[in-house]
Amino acid sequence: MQKNILIGVTGGIAAYKVVEVASRLKKSGANVRVMMTRNAAEFVSPRTFQEITGNAVSVEMFGDAANFHVAHIALADFADAILIAPATANFLAKAAYGIADDLLTTTVIASDKPLLIAPSMNTKMFDNPATQANLNILRERGAIILEPATGELACGTSGKGRLPEPVEICAAVEKFFDSGNLRGKKILVTAGGTVEAIDPVRYIGNRSSGRMGYEIARAAVAAGAEVVLISGKSELEPPLGLKFVKVEAAVEMREAVLAEFDSVDAVIMSAAVADYRVKNPAAQKIKKSADTLTLELVKNPDILRELGGLKKSQVLVGFAAETQNVLDYARKKLVEKNLDFIVANDVTAAGAGFSVATNIASIIWRGGDVENFPKMSKAELADKIIERVADLLSGDKKFLPL
Ligand code: PMT
């Protein structure tokens, strides 16, 4: 495995098992560096990891000038992925809330690389609602959590909380790098709603939360793609391991999309792009005076339609947010925008469309085939969309005539 793996060791008794993890990863061809908390260094000497990996081990936030100019940034940049093993309850809490009070946690927060976490602790600590909530936060942000094993624990009790065996941890790391059916592909995803200024205070927006698009971006990262997520308004945390570009208005989104278009293999436009913008947004806050106020709107560029005209080999996927005649209107958009497939959703249906965690969608293919999906989580729908994009890019599914 020709990868740079940064292992973060936190202060649990299972730290000794991670010596074997580092050794196995190194033998598989990876360039392994280790960073440790001070507590971890009470369990295993940094020198042990240094001898095993052939690289200096970082523990202290300051005073590592011999190895790095700014250690936490250099370590974050070095890594293709970060593996935290064992991950203590304390680490999970800090990582979930962005606390950076030592070299290890500061490196984690300075990194946008994929994060694999192998928790290990006493069963009650693992089952504690605080720990479970922290794990959920990290999972939602895209971290891969390696489930602890069940068995005898160092504290003398038995239950869930054992660090998985080194061979299993290494298999999970290898799987992460090997399994992606989008490995080597670059995918552009848009999400969220655009914001069209009326004046410095007010805007025209829409109900998109960004959830659908963020899930698609997460699924694309999980499938091994290099991902660019261009997002309009959204309160969500972007998933880890991708390039994140924040925009406001449709014209900004167009510029950001066009800047990436030539270098990507596929574009999935789930953003809710405003069709119109205010012709002349006021420079100052509009004062309340007359009983009515008229805003003149002009058409925004149709980004996806423009991409449909520019398209060379890229796979193009659109969404259709409809309130009636869903399949007919979606089919029209598929043809007009020269798409490979379109994901149609009735945004008035219960459990579908804006903001909610689920969606009910149909995929209409170029060529006419339709796949109707039952209500499912946006995460599941995102996986299905990404599988289909991967099939098109690998040639398993043919590009069809319109
Ligand atoms: O973000 P969530 O809260 O999770 O909600 C998800 C969603 C409802 C926003 C999503 O499922 C969805 O339907 N997204 C598309 C919203 C939309 O703008 O649909 P549309 O039918 O108006 O546009 C058709 C397609 O053209 C879309 O891919 C859109 O991104 C694109 N478009 C639209 C207008 C425009 N000026 N430029 C565009 O590129």
Residues whose N, C-alpha, C, O or C-beta is under 5 A from the ligand:
A	BS01	PMT	G192 R207 S208 S209 G210 R211 M212 M269 S270 A271 A272 V273 A274 D275 N300 P301 D302 I303 L304 G318 F319 A320 A321 N345 G353 F354 S355 V356
